Amino acid sequence: MDKLTSTARKIDIVFKIAEIMLKIAFVACLVCIGIVVVGKVFDLPDEMIGTVDQLLEFGPLTLTVADAYTPDFDRMLIQAAAMLALGAGCSFLGILCVKAIRAILAPMKDGKPFASETSKNLRKLGWLSLILGAAVQVMEAVSLYSLFIVQNMDALLISEKITHVGLNTTFDISFLIIPAVFFLLAYVFKYGEQLQTLSDETL
């Protein structure tokens, strides 16, 4: 039992740091969105809001775009704001997931792994991880589509050597595995809680 409580305390410290980092990321996304909104509302110079680089990155491949094909600044701002909003949402969901994990670890630190709230928090974590996994999939799709549209890939790439530019997206359902594990653990801990209650009543 001492080993359990010691391990739970160490893991809790790791997730406490993760929670702080996620909060910083969440606030940073909100601040950046605020800068974009204020810049457009007060019609500030583009340089005060941000800059548009001439680089296109496709995994390890980086392309430098000519000045004439640099994307429109306003369209880039819309893309950036959308990605920041999705990033803020994912960060917030991440914070909730970490809080649920720390709530699970709290009774374990006291040597009570089968406390009544453990199975509830595991179910909560299952739903949160399900929503977060779907949100990440949406974020990736939005990023890809917005990049395709904002960068005007048709005009940029189509030539006598390239006749068509297509966009293929996939929805990876492997993220369903993690929520399924959490729901299974919730069932196991609920059963353990019942056994613990029966044991206490017997004693």
Beta strands, then each sheet from edge to edge (+ up, - down):
strand 1: 55-58
strand 2: 61-64
sheet 1: 1+ 2-
end
